[in-house]
Amino acid sequence: MMDLEEKIKIKPDDGFIADYIYDFLNGKLQVPVFQRDFVWNTEQKLELLRSIAKGYPIGSVLIWKPNQDTIDIFQNIDKDLTLGGYEVPPKNYDSLYILDGFQRLSTLIGCLLNPNFAEQKGIKRNNSIWHKEFNFVFNLLDKDFEVVRSKDLSKLSTYQIPVYKLVDSKNFYAFQTSLFNNDISDDVETLLQRYQEIGDRYSKYKIPNVKLYGGTIAEAIEVFQKLNSQGSEITTDWLISASLIKKDPNFRLGDEITNLLENELKPYNFDKLKREVVLNCIINSFEDVYFDVISKNSTKKIENLVQREDFIEVAKFTFKSIIKTVEFLFKELMVIDVKLLPYSNQFIFITYFFNKTENPTTEQLQVLKNWFWVTTYSNYFTIYNLSKQRTAFQTFQRFVFCNESPIFIDGNKKFAIEKFPKKISMGSVRGKALALFMLNYSRDFNPVENGNEADFRTAKIFDVYTFKNKDEILMFENSSENTNVFYEKFDSKNISFPNEKYFLGNFNDNPEAFLKERKGKIIEEEMKFVKSLGLDYFEDGFISDEDTKEDWNNS
């Protein structure tokens, strides 16, 4: 059998930035349909532009010319692909596909391709994406790159140079003319020198690449992994999309996940759910716990899983179960924002339940709610190592199929919760537990009725800075009337409210006493609830004035 090295030829090379732009304009540089989405934020793009300006290396890119069978597959895929906001030109016989370096090349093509050249070639630009993602200039006064929000580039100052002009020496002479015509007061010679210096660095900068010739998608991925052992990690999303291309060219897992998040989960404030959680839900649907399938050192298990005939069918069904999971968390447990989800594993386990239980009974849902509260308060997914979490999943499976208890208890050990938190923080499971308790308690643990989802959200009333992290104060009812009442009462220090469940009142002149009393009431009610779950509750014993004033003003 022919060795992999004999099937795929490897050739190191390099090229000027202008070479990559030329290849793109002429259809030689292509984007494979399984390529991951563009995800870089503004700071990452700025860092790339600054690195080139300083002459720093930005790493090599990996590009691939597949065998003819794979080329035929790509030719038959009807999908609009873009690079840097520009429509990818038609393929030609000599096309190469980007395997690694998509984020960098997207940034460079988007920022450095002259729009006039693209227009001359008949290459369409998505102006909305371009202005949002790739509209950068170099500020000659500040000697730095910056984002431009205006869509009218004619309003730029003379010293603000669109980045795409830096790789074309002809623009330098146009800049000289504009300086003299505008008669600006700044040092003309200094600005000219800075323009020439940054232009030279960009026009002379070379980016190394590794070209692969031949092989199938699977073989190219294998070579990629060997060459990339010290480079960027291959995401599971990318690997699955690449592996599925031959089975169903029109099913792109990344697009399916994006649609799920942005369209189906957004009404429940779960559109920021991590994509890897969605992937792990799919993997868990095949009975093996996800961390036994995904490995940083080997992708064989995930590749074997993807080759199953029912993979796409199961993935699509899991998307439906994920929607049910979000509805359950939102309506039954007041997890009204993904930021309030204590553990990702809770989401994955509950999705498995809905995957296997099409019509759950009221009793099953109640047991599931109880499981959620116990696993939240007991730090269930923190105190158990992976071996015990595997056992916990097997225990949960017996609940799904045999109606046994879903809670795994290690020997005679008894769960105990952490001490009462100093504040409600979205970075703490204990803080989230308290927030969820207070939200549910405020509604007497009644579910959210259908159609009322828009009435519940989290919002910033004001920022609280703890070191470098931001915490959020929670407002759970989207009512302008209630918001006005809150501000009115807060500003006037009139904190008298008739319902003790929410506010205690009668402490108008002593807010510290109010906060102390309020905290005591919350502890008392939470203790009753936690003990009803069969858990031990950690009691402070004494609530000091210092603790109340310092730690609870912002809770």
Secondary structure, 3 states (H helix, E strand, C coil): CCCHHHHCEEEEEEEEHHHHHHHHHCCCEECCCCCCCCCCCHHHHHHHHHHHHHCCCCCCEEEEECCHHHHHHHHCCCCCCEECCEECCCCCCCCEEEEECHHHHHHHHHHHCCHHHHHHCCCCECHHHHHHHCCEEEECCCCEEEECCCCCHHHCCCCEEEHHHCCCCHHHHHHHHHHHHHCCCCCHHHHHHHHHHHHHHHHHCEEEEEEEECCCHHHHHHHHHHHCCCCCCCCHHHHHHHHHCCCCCCCCHHHHHHHHHHHHHHHHCCCCCCHHHHHHHHHHCCCCCHHHCCCCCCCHHHHHHHCCCCHHHHHHHHHHHHHHHHHHHHHHHCCCCHHHCCCHHHHHHHHHHHHHCCCCCHHHHHHHHHHHHHHHHCCHHHHCCHHHHHHHHHHHHHHHHHCCCCCCCCCCCCCECCCCCCCCCCCCHHHHHHHHHHHHHHCCCCCCCCCCHHHCCCCCCCCEEECCEEECCCCCCCCHHHHHHHHHHHHHCCCCCCCCCCCCCCCCCCHHHHHHHHHHHHHHHHHHHHHHCCCECCCCCCCCHHHHHHHHCCC
